[in-house]
Amino acid sequence: MTLSHFTTSDGLRLAYDDRGTGLPLLCLPGLTRNMDDFETLLEPLAGRCRLIRMDYRGRGHSDYDPDFNNYNLLREAHDVVELLDHLGLSKVAILGTSRGGLIAMGLAAGFPQRLTGVILNDIGPVVGDGGLARIMDYVGKTPPYPDLDAMAEAMVQHTADEFPGVSQEVWRRQVAHWFEERPEGGLALRYDPALHKALLAQAATGALQDMWVFFDALKRFPLAVIRGANSDILSAETLAEMRRRHPVMMVAEIADRGHVPFLDEPNALALIRDFLDALPPLPESSPT
């Protein structure tokens, strides 16, 4: 894969992948993840849309930020807008996994003119306490495994309740997105470990305490939600309230998945296709 890059207004070089033609769908990954999480969509959506994938600052193939305080939703939302400007796109639909969905909500509130619709992958305006504690526990820590095969084997055991039946082969594909093997043995993070410091600082400010106002900004757009039935981040109760506030949003609940669905599940793919089909045609043009 040949990656493209653009430079942000504060001088960081961020990576993205842009392929296909038609209505642009921008894929935004989770907190510590990167564009590789959306590889499962490349073949199923080929010919259906222009698929754009992005690595946030400090993740994947993008530059790390020397100031970890810039790993925040506002700065990352501005990076998304700067990518759209770089590509000459006035509007896009967004598929946001976890943190990517939070960024999409922020864009709906702050830059609504840049959106045509949003798909939220296992995220809503309330982040489950159990899931948040789990994330805080692992972010910034190097997994204690000698290689990716050993980690995949461990994932089969450790995630059996949330992802029952997922094979070691599938987990091997997934963990290769998030970590890489060191030549001397062991694994390395594919993101800046300073993300943990950023999370601690933001938790102290209560940055995620009231996101409903941002979710309500999505009422003007076509909206779809994918939820892992075993998710500890997006609860069934939160999803029910989201449906009450946005009665026409599309919903797919994915059995035998926790946080987050892989997006190769048949009902997840069906929802994404139905969402794309429901969007009005959009001519690609420069921002106004």
C-alpha atoms as one frame of an Amber mdcrd trajectory, in Angstrom:
protein
   0.000   0.000   0.000   1.303   3.435  -0.982   0.260   6.020   1.575  -0.332
   9.709   1.012   0.437  12.466   3.498  -0.576  16.033   4.220   0.806  18.608
   6.629  -1.381  20.121   9.334  -1.476  23.800  10.207   0.803  23.099  13.175
   3.346  21.240  11.064   2.662  17.532  11.578   2.716  15.095   8.663  -0.360
  12.866   8.787  -0.981   9.745   6.698  -4.090   8.823   4.752  -5.224   6.405
   2.067  -7.654   7.507  -0.652  -9.073   5.088  -3.208 -12.098   4.664  -5.413
 -14.570   7.165  -6.817 -18.016   8.402  -5.978 -19.467   9.565  -2.710 -16.596
  10.017  -0.214 -16.713   7.976   2.996 -14.064   8.999   5.531 -13.136   6.259
   8.012 -11.967   7.452  11.435 -10.448   4.806  13.747 -10.486   4.290  17.498
  -8.283   5.874  20.145  -5.088   3.827  19.709  -5.937   2.411  16.303  -5.199
   3.362  12.719  -6.494   3.098   9.181  -5.652  -0.615   8.972  -8.765  -1.370
  11.039 -10.807  -0.573   7.925  -8.996  -3.006   5.602 -12.025  -5.291   5.921
 -14.027  -2.704   3.936 -11.699  -2.303   0.963 -13.044  -5.216  -1.055 -16.740
  -5.100  -0.002 -17.035  -1.372  -0.733 -14.936  -1.319  -3.894 -16.963   0.485
  -6.541 -19.526   1.666  -3.980 -17.827   4.844  -2.745 -14.589   6.779  -2.495
 -13.056   5.255   0.635 -10.694   7.501   2.600  -8.848   6.239   5.669  -6.836
   8.394   8.050  -4.186   7.960  10.752  -4.596  10.563  13.487  -1.575  12.390
  14.839   0.452  10.009  16.981  -0.978   6.873  15.393   0.012   4.502  12.618
   2.130   6.194   9.963   1.483   9.759  11.149   3.902  11.975  13.060   3.839
  11.910  16.842   2.994  15.221  18.468   5.706  16.579  20.802   2.913  17.971
  23.014   0.661  15.136  24.191  -2.023  17.675  25.120  -2.774  17.938  21.397
  -4.128  14.388  21.461  -7.634  15.686  22.043 -10.949  15.555  20.203 -10.943
  19.213  19.205  -7.475  19.144  17.618  -8.187  15.844  15.917 -11.475  17.203
  14.515  -9.542  20.160  13.090  -7.081  17.691  11.532 -10.030  16.019   9.795
 -11.210  19.361   8.401  -7.684  20.111   7.201  -7.578  16.739   5.433 -10.863
  17.551   3.684  -9.451  20.914   2.633  -6.300  19.201   1.372  -8.414  16.808
  -0.711 -10.688  19.585  -1.969 -13.780  17.939  -0.487 -16.613  20.159   0.658
 -18.475  17.332   2.418 -18.052  13.700   3.386 -19.917  10.951   5.136 -18.031
   9.602   8.148 -17.694   6.092   9.511 -16.339   6.595  13.010 -15.158   3.716
  15.182 -15.185   4.535  18.910 -13.126   7.759  19.202 -13.759   8.343  15.512
 -17.464   8.523  16.297 -16.846  11.083  19.037 -14.889  13.173  16.526 -17.803
  12.864  14.087 -20.188  14.180  16.756 -17.856  17.100  17.360 -17.777  17.842
  13.634 -21.585  17.734  13.500 -21.665  20.442  16.161 -18.756  22.571  14.969
 -18.539  21.952  11.213 -21.967  20.683  10.126 -21.478  22.053   6.596 -18.736
  19.457   6.032 -20.910  16.370   6.679 -23.471  14.430   4.675 -24.076  11.688
   7.239 -22.478   9.597   9.973 -22.114   5.938  10.912 -21.107   5.353  14.541
 -19.309   2.058  15.166 -19.923   1.033  18.790 -19.922   4.494  20.283 -22.493
   6.913  21.606 -22.697  10.006  23.783 -22.225   7.951  26.975 -19.038   5.904
  27.334 -19.509   2.926  29.650 -17.522   3.169  32.893 -16.316  -0.422  32.644
 -15.088   0.048  29.126 -13.409   3.332  29.954 -11.586   1.725  32.892 -10.442
  -1.107  30.627  -9.089   1.365  28.076  -7.285   3.396  30.729  -5.646   0.201
  31.938  -4.063  -0.803  28.634  -3.312   2.459  26.790   0.403   3.164  26.605
   1.453  -0.301  27.783   3.387  -2.731  25.603   1.725  -6.172  25.528   3.846
  -8.823  27.292   4.026 -11.269  24.376   7.048 -12.388  22.355   5.303 -12.033
  18.990   1.969 -11.425  17.280   1.109 -15.133  17.151   1.375 -15.403  20.916
  -0.758 -12.315  21.380  -3.410 -13.659  19.003  -3.508 -16.893  20.974  -3.956
 -14.910  24.191  -6.740 -12.837  22.634  -8.761 -15.977  21.914  -8.696 -16.789
  25.632  -9.011 -13.306  27.099 -11.877 -12.144  24.877 -13.938 -15.338  24.878
 -16.867 -13.650  26.642 -17.043 -10.598  24.371 -15.924 -12.222  21.101 -16.890
 -15.895  21.363 -15.854 -18.034  18.437 -13.344 -15.591  16.939 -10.423 -17.631
  15.686  -6.728 -17.144  16.366  -6.287 -16.401  12.653  -8.733 -13.484  12.838
  -7.113 -12.129  15.988  -3.708 -12.410  14.326  -4.988 -10.123  11.571  -6.363
  -7.678  14.110  -3.384  -7.421  16.449  -1.081  -6.843  13.470  -2.996  -3.598
  12.936  -2.222  -2.358  16.440   1.290  -3.664  17.196   4.439  -4.678  15.368
   7.144  -7.179  16.135  10.542  -5.882  17.210  13.600  -7.416  15.481  15.013
  -8.265  18.899  11.754  -9.880  20.022   8.649  -8.580  21.710   6.039  -6.139
  20.487   5.973  -2.391  19.905   3.017  -0.034  19.965   1.825   1.470  16.686
   0.857   4.667  18.490   2.424   7.221  20.810   2.398   5.881  24.411   1.932
   9.497  25.544  -1.745   9.001  24.678  -2.072   7.653  28.211  -0.913  10.985
  29.636  -3.411  12.778  27.421  -6.241  10.552  28.636  -5.369  11.158  32.265
  -5.273  14.914  31.746  -8.601  14.921  29.893 -10.277  12.646  32.436  -9.426
  15.193  35.110 -11.361  17.846  33.189 -14.440  15.661  32.631 -14.127  16.075
  28.847 -16.498  13.194  28.065 -19.121  13.820  30.738 -21.861  15.351  28.580
 -21.782  14.391  24.931 -25.545  14.399  24.361 -25.457  17.937  23.022 -22.991
  16.735  20.362 -25.097  13.693  19.556 -28.155  15.923  19.163 -26.243  17.825
  16.456 -26.523  14.643  14.372 -30.304  14.987  14.143 -29.964  16.932  10.885
 -28.035  14.105   9.174 -28.659  10.544   8.062 -27.332   8.445  10.929 -26.521
   4.776  11.426 -25.207   2.936  14.486 -23.411  -0.394  14.711 -23.269  -1.908
  18.204 -21.477  -4.983  19.429 -24.063  -6.900  21.437 -21.448  -7.507  24.170
 -20.058  -3.961  24.173 -18.866  -2.400  27.426 -18.645   1.035  25.753 -22.078
   1.475  24.137 -24.796   0.084  26.395 -28.224  -1.099  25.267 -29.738   1.669
  27.415 -27.705   4.383  25.704 -28.601   2.971  22.301 -32.299   3.058  23.243
 -32.038   6.749  24.169 -30.178   7.462  20.935 -33.033   5.844  19.029 -35.568
   7.923  20.947 -33.744  11.122  20.015 -33.077  10.078  16.408 -35.992   7.753
  15.541 -35.056   7.226  11.892 -31.432   6.210  12.442 -30.391   2.816  11.099
 -29.209   0.273  13.674 -27.360  -3.045  13.464 -26.519  -5.009  16.603 -23.744
  -7.515  15.988 -24.005 -10.785  17.893 -20.859 -12.236  19.498 -18.997  -8.938
  19.292 -17.820  -6.595  21.990 -15.998  -3.306  21.515 -15.598  -3.025  18.573
 -17.148  -5.019  15.701 -14.640  -5.759  12.943 -16.975  -4.419  10.200 -16.663
  -7.607   8.169 -19.813  -9.047   9.753 -22.631  -9.507   7.194 -25.140  -7.299
   9.030 -22.545  -4.567   9.594 -21.694  -4.548   5.892 -25.388  -4.571   4.978
 -26.011  -1.523   7.166 -23.062   0.360   5.648 -24.294  -0.386   2.131 -27.865
   0.634   2.990 -26.563   3.858   4.541 -24.533   4.714   1.447 -27.505   3.976
  -0.796 -29.689   6.327   1.261 -27.337   9.299   0.903 -28.058  11.819  -1.856
 -25.526  12.014  -4.684 -22.787  14.477  -3.887 -20.617  16.161  -6.506 -17.032
  16.484  -5.321 -16.037  20.124  -5.088 -13.744  22.503  -3.303 -14.733  23.779
   0.150 -16.787  26.968   0.206
